[in-house]
Amino acid sequence: MNIIEKADEEILALAAPLWRDLVRYSNEGKYGEFSRNFSGSLARAMDQVAAGHQFAHSELARNLSDRFDALGIIRRGEHVTVLYRQRSTSKPGEWLGRLVLGYEDGQVRIFGASIF
């Protein structure tokens, strides 16, 4: 099945726990747990040293709030991008979270994730 064929509610139900885990493990600096739902291609592309540096030195990456709001879904090809309004526990303001999901070996996997 192609994930773009799912209804918005189904996509959001799949995405929320994955995003919640990314926030949690980013805050805790646990790269192994943070990357456990990554697609094979994303896992190979992620530099564990660079990710560890980000966890250690980014105030935002270690202080994400568990409060987030889904803003919308973009469908393209075999992937969906879920956009989130993300907050910090230490910095005022809001950030844009991006979570790219698709299927790999019959399971929903993360093909991209970032905060702007």
Secondary structure, 3 states (H helix, E strand, C coil): CCHHHCCHHHHHHHHHHHHHHHHHHHHHCCHHHHCCCECHHHHHHCCHHHHHHHHHHCCCCCCEEEEEEEEEEEEECCEEEEEEEEEECCCCCEEEEEEEEEEECCEEEEEEEEEC
